[in-house]
């Protein structure tokens, strides 16, 4: 009887919870779900991994590795390289050595090699200086890898907004869940959604042209995203990134925003001219060149007799035009 009453009690509780979930909003239901069951366990596990990733190097044995034996992470988190920051790091290591080891894992597909989890620039400096790199080796899975990689860079605060946004997109494309991405970047659902919307809506050629855009925060990126929601403006943004004015601009992001707001269209490249036609007199005293394009014909006279011959032609233009007109009438049977 006690067992029967217990089952009845559990059933009643489950029914009550189901009824409560039906009456609450979708947002409240999701929040309730994440506080119990398998979802809660997953989030707790990711939280544990995130906390562990911050202590990956604590108390671990540091070894010296040949940079030639290292491969980059399977998911990139940077756009290009900041030359000034790299040179400063190189000089610091040259003078004082490498103070902080990098983290690597045994390469999952290549015995004898290692994959960098974080510390790509320190490994690059070691390669440049021809020295071995100080590293900690840990056998970790892909999820631990991306959480450690993301949180190390977040702790250093040296990834720009768009680098984080593209890192998040690459993680999702590689099969990682949103929970993993949020743990790696230490962000919530709202910020992840905003990051992904910028990465998806701003055209890829524009993202490539703007690069890491250090110092450009979320608000300015979201403003650009809203601007290029218009397909015509998105196309114009791509065109602008190919112009000399954009390429030579010191602040490319500000230039692009200003140009899109002002409505100035990029300068279009002129249509290619057709091949020039030329004629030379038997004695080479005059060379007659004709350059044609869809809207104009340019005639150029060169060589020693160019000036007097040009004068002679000019004085006879009325006669020549009349001959041209008559030839046209005869050709059409008029």
BALOBA-1460 file (C-alpha; in Angstrom, 3 decimals):
// residues 334
<rec num="1" residu="x" x="0.000" y="0.000" z="0.000"/>
<rec num="2" residu="x" x="2.817" y="2.344" z="0.841"/>
<rec num="3" residu="x" x="4.384" y="1.627" z="-2.565"/>
<rec num="4" residu="x" x="1.077" y="2.348" z="-4.279"/>
<rec num="5" residu="x" x="0.681" y="5.620" z="-2.387"/>
<rec num="6" residu="x" x="4.253" y="6.595" z="-3.258"/>
<rec num="7" residu="x" x="3.638" y="6.013" z="-6.984"/>
<rec num="8" residu="x" x="0.424" y="7.967" z="-6.770"/>
<rec num="9" residu="x" x="2.243" y="10.810" z="-5.092"/>
<rec num="10" residu="x" x="4.976" y="10.866" z="-7.766"/>
<rec num="11" residu="x" x="2.389" y="10.721" z="-10.550"/>
<rec num="12" residu="x" x="0.456" y="13.589" z="-8.998"/>
<rec num="13" residu="x" x="3.631" y="15.638" z="-8.703"/>
<rec num="14" residu="x" x="4.557" y="15.010" z="-12.340"/>
<rec num="15" residu="x" x="1.045" y="15.899" z="-13.474"/>
<rec num="16" residu="x" x="1.168" y="19.087" z="-11.445"/>
<rec num="17" residu="x" x="4.514" y="20.037" z="-12.988"/>
<rec num="18" residu="x" x="3.187" y="19.341" z="-16.479"/>
<rec num="19" residu="x" x="0.154" y="21.517" z="-15.840"/>
<rec num="20" residu="x" x="2.361" y="24.285" z="-14.439"/>
<rec num="21" residu="x" x="4.628" y="24.155" z="-17.497"/>
<rec num="22" residu="x" x="1.641" y="24.379" z="-19.796"/>
<rec num="23" residu="x" x="0.475" y="27.535" z="-18.110"/>
<rec num="24" residu="x" x="3.859" y="29.285" z="-17.988"/>
<rec num="25" residu="x" x="5.580" y="31.084" z="-20.884"/>
<rec num="26" residu="x" x="8.098" y="29.345" z="-23.140"/>
<rec num="27" residu="x" x="10.952" y="31.281" z="-21.535"/>
<rec num="28" residu="x" x="9.900" y="30.188" z="-18.019"/>
<rec num="29" residu="x" x="9.542" y="26.607" z="-19.183"/>
<rec num="30" residu="x" x="13.060" y="26.576" z="-20.615"/>
<rec num="31" residu="x" x="14.426" y="28.095" z="-17.421"/>
<rec num="32" residu="x" x="12.626" y="25.461" z="-15.332"/>
<rec num="33" residu="x" x="13.957" y="22.679" z="-17.558"/>
<rec num="34" residu="x" x="17.551" y="23.784" z="-17.216"/>
<rec num="35" residu="x" x="17.293" y="23.569" z="-13.414"/>
<rec num="36" residu="x" x="16.623" y="19.827" z="-13.297"/>
<rec num="37" residu="x" x="17.357" y="16.495" z="-14.891"/>
<rec num="38" residu="x" x="19.826" y="15.796" z="-17.692"/>
<rec num="39" residu="x" x="20.069" y="19.445" z="-18.730"/>
<rec num="40" residu="x" x="21.150" y="20.481" z="-15.247"/>
<rec num="41" residu="x" x="23.773" y="17.736" z="-15.228"/>
<rec num="42" residu="x" x="25.117" y="18.869" z="-18.599"/>
<rec num="43" residu="x" x="25.398" y="22.501" z="-17.521"/>
<rec num="44" residu="x" x="27.045" y="21.477" z="-14.250"/>
<rec num="45" residu="x" x="29.541" y="19.355" z="-16.176"/>
<rec num="46" residu="x" x="30.354" y="22.234" z="-18.522"/>
<rec num="47" residu="x" x="30.735" y="24.564" z="-15.565"/>
<rec num="48" residu="x" x="33.160" y="22.084" z="-14.007"/>
<rec num="49" residu="x" x="35.093" y="21.873" z="-17.281"/>
<rec num="50" residu="x" x="35.201" y="25.662" z="-17.548"/>
<rec num="51" residu="x" x="36.506" y="25.979" z="-13.998"/>
<rec num="52" residu="x" x="39.057" y="23.236" z="-14.638"/>
<rec num="53" residu="x" x="40.221" y="24.927" z="-17.850"/>
<rec num="54" residu="x" x="41.291" y="27.961" z="-15.846"/>
<rec num="55" residu="x" x="43.548" y="25.706" z="-13.778"/>
<rec num="56" residu="x" x="44.882" y="23.603" z="-16.667"/>
<rec num="57" residu="x" x="48.470" y="24.693" z="-16.044"/>
<rec num="58" residu="x" x="48.470" y="24.706" z="-12.236"/>
<rec num="59" residu="x" x="50.870" y="22.164" z="-10.774"/>
<rec num="60" residu="x" x="51.488" y="20.488" z="-14.135"/>
<rec num="61" residu="x" x="54.878" y="19.413" z="-15.457"/>
<rec num="62" residu="x" x="56.287" y="21.844" z="-18.009"/>
<rec num="63" residu="x" x="58.262" y="20.327" z="-20.883"/>
<rec num="64" residu="x" x="60.222" y="21.765" z="-23.799"/>
<rec num="65" residu="x" x="58.825" y="20.990" z="-27.257"/>
<rec num="66" residu="x" x="60.098" y="21.660" z="-30.753"/>
<rec num="67" residu="x" x="57.685" y="24.107" z="-32.444"/>
<rec num="68" residu="x" x="58.018" y="21.999" z="-35.601"/>
<rec num="69" residu="x" x="56.103" y="19.228" z="-33.813"/>
<rec num="70" residu="x" x="53.092" y="21.458" z="-33.113"/>
<rec num="71" residu="x" x="49.923" y="21.983" z="-35.138"/>
<rec num="72" residu="x" x="47.343" y="24.713" z="-34.606"/>
<rec num="73" residu="x" x="43.980" y="24.240" z="-32.930"/>
<rec num="74" residu="x" x="41.289" y="22.562" z="-34.994"/>
<rec num="75" residu="x" x="39.194" y="25.731" z="-34.677"/>
<rec num="76" residu="x" x="40.684" y="29.201" z="-35.194"/>
<rec num="77" residu="x" x="39.859" y="32.004" z="-32.773"/>
<rec num="78" residu="x" x="41.800" y="34.873" z="-34.321"/>
<rec num="79" residu="x" x="41.534" y="36.888" z="-37.523"/>
<rec num="80" residu="x" x="45.009" y="37.573" z="-38.870"/>
<rec num="81" residu="x" x="47.797" y="38.778" z="-36.609"/>
<rec num="82" residu="x" x="48.423" y="42.073" z="-34.855"/>
<rec num="83" residu="x" x="52.012" y="42.814" z="-35.935"/>
<rec num="84" residu="x" x="52.664" y="45.321" z="-33.137"/>
<rec num="85" residu="x" x="51.489" y="42.934" z="-30.408"/>
<rec num="86" residu="x" x="53.432" y="40.047" z="-31.931"/>
<rec num="87" residu="x" x="56.665" y="42.070" z="-32.159"/>
<rec num="88" residu="x" x="56.258" y="43.185" z="-28.529"/>
<rec num="89" residu="x" x="55.767" y="39.559" z="-27.433"/>
<rec num="90" residu="x" x="58.749" y="38.421" z="-29.497"/>
<rec num="91" residu="x" x="61.040" y="41.021" z="-27.924"/>
<rec num="92" residu="x" x="59.786" y="40.193" z="-24.417"/>
<rec num="93" residu="x" x="60.527" y="36.481" z="-24.890"/>
<rec num="94" residu="x" x="63.844" y="37.233" z="-26.562"/>
<rec num="95" residu="x" x="64.962" y="39.294" z="-23.585"/>
<rec num="96" residu="x" x="63.336" y="37.504" z="-20.635"/>
<rec num="97" residu="x" x="62.289" y="34.109" z="-21.908"/>
<rec num="98" residu="x" x="58.835" y="32.545" z="-22.037"/>
<rec num="99" residu="x" x="57.229" y="33.068" z="-18.646"/>
<rec num="100" residu="x" x="53.909" y="31.283" z="-19.258"/>
<rec num="101" residu="x" x="53.788" y="27.832" z="-20.879"/>
<rec num="102" residu="x" x="51.365" y="26.987" z="-23.643"/>
<rec num="103" residu="x" x="48.854" y="24.125" z="-23.469"/>
<rec num="104" residu="x" x="48.953" y="21.308" z="-26.009"/>
<rec num="105" residu="x" x="47.279" y="17.919" z="-26.372"/>
<rec num="106" residu="x" x="48.495" y="14.792" z="-28.157"/>
<rec num="107" residu="x" x="47.341" y="15.146" z="-31.751"/>
<rec num="108" residu="x" x="44.193" y="13.023" z="-32.196"/>
<rec num="109" residu="x" x="45.130" y="11.992" z="-35.755"/>
<rec num="110" residu="x" x="48.931" y="12.107" z="-35.897"/>
<rec num="111" residu="x" x="51.078" y="10.133" z="-33.471"/>
<rec num="112" residu="x" x="54.135" y="11.978" z="-32.266"/>
<rec num="113" residu="x" x="52.682" y="15.425" z="-32.886"/>
<rec num="114" residu="x" x="50.758" y="17.844" z="-30.663"/>
<rec num="115" residu="x" x="47.821" y="20.186" z="-31.219"/>
<rec num="116" residu="x" x="47.952" y="23.624" z="-29.615"/>
<rec num="117" residu="x" x="45.028" y="24.370" z="-27.302"/>
<rec num="118" residu="x" x="46.184" y="27.884" z="-26.500"/>
<rec num="119" residu="x" x="49.435" y="29.795" z="-26.891"/>
<rec num="120" residu="x" x="49.673" y="29.969" z="-30.699"/>
<rec num="121" residu="x" x="51.595" y="33.248" z="-30.686"/>
<rec num="122" residu="x" x="54.093" y="32.019" z="-28.087"/>
<rec num="123" residu="x" x="54.700" y="28.944" z="-30.250"/>
<rec num="124" residu="x" x="55.160" y="31.160" z="-33.300"/>
<rec num="125" residu="x" x="57.691" y="33.322" z="-31.431"/>
<rec num="126" residu="x" x="59.649" y="30.220" z="-30.422"/>
<rec num="127" residu="x" x="59.668" y="29.083" z="-34.046"/>
<rec num="128" residu="x" x="60.915" y="32.505" z="-35.158"/>
<rec num="129" residu="x" x="63.651" y="32.620" z="-32.504"/>
<rec num="130" residu="x" x="64.685" y="29.045" z="-33.180"/>
<rec num="131" residu="x" x="64.100" y="27.930" z="-29.597"/>
<rec num="132" residu="x" x="61.951" y="25.291" z="-27.937"/>
<rec num="133" residu="x" x="58.600" y="26.279" z="-26.459"/>
<rec num="134" residu="x" x="57.658" y="25.640" z="-22.837"/>
<rec num="135" residu="x" x="54.431" y="23.625" z="-22.783"/>
<rec num="136" residu="x" x="52.083" y="21.547" z="-20.660"/>
<rec num="137" residu="x" x="50.784" y="18.383" z="-22.320"/>
<rec num="138" residu="x" x="47.287" y="17.200" z="-21.367"/>
<rec num="139" residu="x" x="45.196" y="14.498" z="-23.011"/>
<rec num="140" residu="x" x="41.836" y="16.233" z="-23.318"/>
<rec num="141" residu="x" x="38.767" y="15.826" z="-25.520"/>
<rec num="142" residu="x" x="37.501" y="18.307" z="-28.097"/>
<rec num="143" residu="x" x="34.973" y="19.904" z="-25.733"/>
<rec num="144" residu="x" x="37.591" y="20.485" z="-23.038"/>
<rec num="145" residu="x" x="39.915" y="21.793" z="-25.762"/>
<rec num="146" residu="x" x="37.558" y="24.528" z="-27.009"/>
<rec num="147" residu="x" x="36.467" y="25.530" z="-23.497"/>
<rec num="148" residu="x" x="40.080" y="25.907" z="-22.382"/>
<rec num="149" residu="x" x="41.014" y="27.732" z="-25.594"/>
<rec num="150" residu="x" x="38.086" y="30.127" z="-25.377"/>
<rec num="151" residu="x" x="38.386" y="30.848" z="-21.674"/>
<rec num="152" residu="x" x="42.148" y="31.435" z="-21.826"/>
<rec num="153" residu="x" x="41.636" y="34.082" z="-24.499"/>
<rec num="154" residu="x" x="38.642" y="35.547" z="-22.657"/>
<rec num="155" residu="x" x="40.724" y="35.812" z="-19.484"/>
<rec num="156" residu="x" x="43.407" y="37.667" z="-21.428"/>
<rec num="157" residu="x" x="40.710" y="39.925" z="-22.964"/>
<rec num="158" residu="x" x="42.607" y="40.047" z="-26.248"/>
<rec num="159" residu="x" x="39.955" y="38.759" z="-28.645"/>
<rec num="160" residu="x" x="37.791" y="41.394" z="-30.307"/>
<rec num="161" residu="x" x="34.003" y="41.133" z="-30.466"/>
<rec num="162" residu="x" x="33.983" y="39.897" z="-34.056"/>
<rec num="163" residu="x" x="36.747" y="37.355" z="-33.368"/>
<rec num="164" residu="x" x="34.611" y="35.915" z="-30.579"/>
<rec num="165" residu="x" x="31.531" y="35.958" z="-32.815"/>
<rec num="166" residu="x" x="33.300" y="34.093" z="-35.608"/>
<rec num="167" residu="x" x="34.870" y="31.697" z="-33.104"/>
<rec num="168" residu="x" x="31.359" y="30.930" z="-31.815"/>
<rec num="169" residu="x" x="30.109" y="30.335" z="-35.356"/>
<rec num="170" residu="x" x="33.024" y="28.013" z="-36.167"/>
<rec num="171" residu="x" x="32.433" y="26.027" z="-32.988"/>
<rec num="172" residu="x" x="28.776" y="25.505" z="-33.869"/>
<rec num="173" residu="x" x="29.716" y="24.554" z="-37.440"/>
<rec num="174" residu="x" x="32.183" y="21.999" z="-36.052"/>
<rec num="175" residu="x" x="29.339" y="20.306" z="-34.165"/>
<rec num="176" residu="x" x="29.705" y="21.874" z="-30.715"/>
<rec num="177" residu="x" x="26.521" y="22.690" z="-28.804"/>
<rec num="178" residu="x" x="25.496" y="26.192" z="-27.788"/>
<rec num="179" residu="x" x="26.110" y="25.267" z="-24.145"/>
<rec num="180" residu="x" x="29.729" y="24.471" z="-24.978"/>
<rec num="181" residu="x" x="30.122" y="27.736" z="-26.899"/>
<rec num="182" residu="x" x="28.689" y="29.746" z="-24.000"/>
<rec num="183" residu="x" x="31.056" y="28.058" z="-21.550"/>
<rec num="184" residu="x" x="34.049" y="28.616" z="-23.838"/>
<rec num="185" residu="x" x="33.365" y="32.335" z="-24.213"/>
<rec num="186" residu="x" x="31.766" y="32.895" z="-20.782"/>
<rec num="187" residu="x" x="28.642" y="34.448" z="-22.306"/>
<rec num="188" residu="x" x="24.890" y="34.005" z="-21.956"/>
<rec num="189" residu="x" x="22.182" y="33.142" z="-24.482"/>
<rec num="190" residu="x" x="21.444" y="36.772" z="-25.318"/>
<rec num="191" residu="x" x="25.024" y="37.714" z="-26.140"/>
<rec num="192" residu="x" x="25.575" y="34.496" z="-28.099"/>
<rec num="193" residu="x" x="22.471" y="35.250" z="-30.173"/>
<rec num="194" residu="x" x="23.718" y="38.766" z="-30.918"/>
<rec num="195" residu="x" x="27.173" y="37.520" z="-31.845"/>
<rec num="196" residu="x" x="25.795" y="34.911" z="-34.220"/>
<rec num="197" residu="x" x="23.391" y="37.375" z="-35.858"/>
<rec num="198" residu="x" x="26.287" y="39.719" z="-36.678"/>
<rec num="199" residu="x" x="28.445" y="36.863" z="-37.993"/>
<rec num="200" residu="x" x="25.600" y="35.570" z="-40.173"/>
<rec num="201" residu="x" x="24.174" y="38.839" z="-41.533"/>
<rec num="202" residu="x" x="27.293" y="40.889" z="-42.309"/>
<rec num="203" residu="x" x="28.586" y="39.528" z="-45.665"/>
<rec num="204" residu="x" x="31.695" y="37.358" z="-45.406"/>
<rec num="205" residu="x" x="33.742" y="39.564" z="-47.810"/>
<rec num="206" residu="x" x="33.061" y="42.523" z="-45.503"/>
<rec num="207" residu="x" x="34.072" y="40.506" z="-42.418"/>
<rec num="208" residu="x" x="37.278" y="39.439" z="-44.157"/>
<rec num="209" residu="x" x="38.077" y="42.999" z="-45.241"/>
<rec num="210" residu="x" x="37.489" y="44.491" z="-41.775"/>
<rec num="211" residu="x" x="39.555" y="41.829" z="-40.036"/>
<rec num="212" residu="x" x="39.790" y="41.662" z="-36.258"/>
<rec num="213" residu="x" x="38.638" y="45.307" z="-35.911"/>
<rec num="214" residu="x" x="40.309" y="45.761" z="-32.541"/>
<rec num="215" residu="x" x="38.493" y="48.363" z="-30.466"/>
<rec num="216" residu="x" x="35.197" y="47.957" z="-32.319"/>
<rec num="217" residu="x" x="32.612" y="46.719" z="-29.848"/>
<rec num="218" residu="x" x="29.227" y="45.029" z="-30.011"/>
<rec num="219" residu="x" x="27.162" y="48.210" z="-30.476"/>
<rec num="220" residu="x" x="28.988" y="49.341" z="-33.605"/>
<rec num="221" residu="x" x="28.888" y="45.859" z="-35.106"/>
<rec num="222" residu="x" x="25.153" y="45.617" z="-34.441"/>
<rec num="223" residu="x" x="24.676" y="49.017" z="-36.086"/>
<rec num="224" residu="x" x="26.524" y="47.766" z="-39.170"/>
<rec num="225" residu="x" x="24.446" y="44.576" z="-39.120"/>
<rec num="226" residu="x" x="21.204" y="46.573" z="-39.149"/>
<rec num="227" residu="x" x="22.496" y="48.709" z="-42.006"/>
<rec num="228" residu="x" x="23.352" y="45.757" z="-44.252"/>
<rec num="229" residu="x" x="20.018" y="44.023" z="-43.672"/>
<rec num="230" residu="x" x="19.039" y="45.909" z="-46.835"/>
<rec num="231" residu="x" x="20.319" y="43.664" z="-49.687"/>
<rec num="232" residu="x" x="21.231" y="46.666" z="-51.836"/>
<rec num="233" residu="x" x="23.301" y="48.216" z="-49.058"/>
<rec num="234" residu="x" x="24.929" y="44.840" z="-48.330"/>
<rec num="235" residu="x" x="26.025" y="44.649" z="-51.972"/>
<rec num="236" residu="x" x="27.341" y="48.212" z="-51.795"/>
<rec num="237" residu="x" x="29.296" y="47.367" z="-48.636"/>
<rec num="238" residu="x" x="31.034" y="44.527" z="-50.467"/>
<rec num="239" residu="x" x="31.815" y="46.852" z="-53.392"/>
<rec num="240" residu="x" x="33.248" y="49.497" z="-51.064"/>
<rec num="241" residu="x" x="35.723" y="47.067" z="-49.531"/>
<rec num="242" residu="x" x="37.365" y="46.678" z="-52.947"/>
<rec num="243" residu="x" x="37.936" y="50.409" z="-53.506"/>
<rec num="244" residu="x" x="41.258" y="52.164" z="-53.079"/>
<rec num="245" residu="x" x="39.671" y="54.601" z="-50.601"/>
<rec num="246" residu="x" x="38.696" y="51.738" z="-48.265"/>
<rec num="247" residu="x" x="42.001" y="49.907" z="-48.610"/>
<rec num="248" residu="x" x="43.977" y="53.052" z="-47.798"/>
<rec num="249" residu="x" x="41.721" y="54.158" z="-44.894"/>
<rec num="250" residu="x" x="43.394" y="54.148" z="-41.483"/>
<rec num="251" residu="x" x="40.105" y="53.226" z="-39.749"/>
<rec num="252" residu="x" x="38.394" y="50.936" z="-42.246"/>
<rec num="253" residu="x" x="35.367" y="50.283" z="-40.026"/>
<rec num="254" residu="x" x="34.635" y="53.992" z="-39.573"/>
<rec num="255" residu="x" x="35.161" y="54.623" z="-43.293"/>
<rec num="256" residu="x" x="32.703" y="51.885" z="-44.246"/>
<rec num="257" residu="x" x="30.042" y="53.050" z="-41.806"/>
<rec num="258" residu="x" x="30.366" y="56.660" z="-42.977"/>
<rec num="259" residu="x" x="30.225" y="55.721" z="-46.663"/>
<rec num="260" residu="x" x="27.143" y="53.549" z="-46.193"/>
<rec num="261" residu="x" x="25.354" y="56.264" z="-44.214"/>
<rec num="262" residu="x" x="26.175" y="58.993" z="-46.723"/>
<rec num="263" residu="x" x="24.928" y="56.898" z="-49.616"/>
<rec num="264" residu="x" x="28.063" y="57.449" z="-51.678"/>
<rec num="265" residu="x" x="28.433" y="54.691" z="-54.193"/>
<rec num="266" residu="x" x="31.908" y="53.295" z="-54.777"/>
<rec num="267" residu="x" x="33.782" y="54.412" z="-57.836"/>
<rec num="268" residu="x" x="33.220" y="51.777" z="-60.477"/>
<rec num="269" residu="x" x="36.048" y="50.596" z="-62.626"/>
<rec num="270" residu="x" x="35.864" y="51.878" z="-66.172"/>
<rec num="271" residu="x" x="34.860" y="49.400" z="-68.849"/>
<rec num="272" residu="x" x="37.940" y="48.029" z="-70.575"/>
<rec num="273" residu="x" x="38.749" y="49.742" z="-73.847"/>
<rec num="274" residu="x" x="38.877" y="47.738" z="-77.070"/>
<rec num="275" residu="x" x="42.239" y="47.110" z="-78.667"/>
<rec num="276" residu="x" x="43.694" y="50.228" z="-80.322"/>
<rec num="277" residu="x" x="43.762" y="50.427" z="-84.114"/>
<rec num="278" residu="x" x="46.717" y="52.090" z="-85.783"/>
<rec num="279" residu="x" x="48.035" y="53.109" z="-89.215"/>
<rec num="280" residu="x" x="51.444" y="54.379" z="-90.232"/>
<rec num="281" residu="x" x="52.567" y="56.110" z="-93.381"/>
<rec num="282" residu="x" x="55.053" y="54.163" z="-95.546"/>
<rec num="283" residu="x" x="57.896" y="56.456" z="-94.433"/>
<rec num="284" residu="x" x="56.811" y="56.211" z="-90.758"/>
<rec num="285" residu="x" x="56.535" y="60.018" z="-90.642"/>
<rec num="286" residu="x" x="52.993" y="59.742" z="-89.235"/>
<rec num="287" residu="x" x="51.337" y="57.199" z="-86.968"/>
<rec num="288" residu="x" x="47.561" y="57.339" z="-86.709"/>
<rec num="289" residu="x" x="46.080" y="55.575" z="-83.628"/>
<rec num="290" residu="x" x="42.394" y="55.109" z="-82.773"/>
<rec num="291" residu="x" x="41.296" y="54.080" z="-79.235"/>
<rec num="292" residu="x" x="37.643" y="53.087" z="-78.885"/>
<rec num="293" residu="x" x="35.340" y="52.375" z="-75.951"/>
<rec num="294" residu="x" x="31.537" y="52.238" z="-75.804"/>
<rec num="295" residu="x" x="31.158" y="56.009" z="-75.292"/>
<rec num="296" residu="x" x="33.985" y="57.678" z="-77.206"/>
<rec num="297" residu="x" x="36.652" y="57.362" z="-79.880"/>
<rec num="298" residu="x" x="40.060" y="58.980" z="-79.356"/>
<rec num="299" residu="x" x="42.378" y="59.730" z="-82.304"/>
<rec num="300" residu="x" x="46.077" y="60.280" z="-81.700"/>
<rec num="301" residu="x" x="48.718" y="61.397" z="-84.205"/>
<rec num="302" residu="x" x="52.364" y="60.790" z="-83.417"/>
<rec num="303" residu="x" x="55.773" y="60.948" z="-85.136"/>
<rec num="304" residu="x" x="57.543" y="63.842" z="-86.874"/>
<rec num="305" residu="x" x="54.747" y="65.002" z="-89.186"/>
<rec num="306" residu="x" x="51.925" y="64.633" z="-86.667"/>
<rec num="307" residu="x" x="51.318" y="68.357" z="-86.123"/>
<rec num="308" residu="x" x="51.186" y="69.505" z="-89.781"/>
<rec num="309" residu="x" x="49.119" y="66.474" z="-90.764"/>
<rec num="310" residu="x" x="46.710" y="67.176" z="-87.902"/>
<rec num="311" residu="x" x="46.306" y="70.750" z="-89.114"/>
<rec num="312" residu="x" x="45.704" y="69.530" z="-92.656"/>
<rec num="313" residu="x" x="42.982" y="67.106" z="-91.420"/>
<rec num="314" residu="x" x="41.298" y="69.764" z="-89.316"/>
<rec num="315" residu="x" x="41.023" y="72.125" z="-92.311"/>
<rec num="316" residu="x" x="39.353" y="69.388" z="-94.349"/>
<rec num="317" residu="x" x="36.928" y="68.015" z="-91.761"/>
<rec num="318" residu="x" x="33.863" y="69.469" z="-93.509"/>
<rec num="319" residu="x" x="34.842" y="67.812" z="-96.779"/>
<rec num="320" residu="x" x="35.718" y="64.521" z="-95.107"/>
<rec num="321" residu="x" x="32.444" y="64.444" z="-93.182"/>
<rec num="322" residu="x" x="30.512" y="65.079" z="-96.400"/>
<rec num="323" residu="x" x="32.314" y="62.182" z="-98.058"/>
<rec num="324" residu="x" x="31.496" y="60.027" z="-95.030"/>
<rec num="325" residu="x" x="27.815" y="60.963" z="-95.256"/>
<rec num="326" residu="x" x="27.631" y="60.248" z="-98.989"/>
<rec num="327" residu="x" x="29.340" y="56.900" z="-98.513"/>
<rec num="328" residu="x" x="26.765" y="55.964" z="-95.943"/>
<rec num="329" residu="x" x="23.871" y="56.848" z="-98.258"/>
<rec num="330" residu="x" x="25.360" y="54.818" z="-101.080"/>
<rec num="331" residu="x" x="25.863" y="51.859" z="-98.774"/>
<rec num="332" residu="x" x="22.185" y="51.848" z="-97.784"/>
<rec num="333" residu="x" x="20.945" y="52.500" z="-101.324"/>
<rec num="334" residu="x" x="19.632" y="56.043" z="-100.655"/>
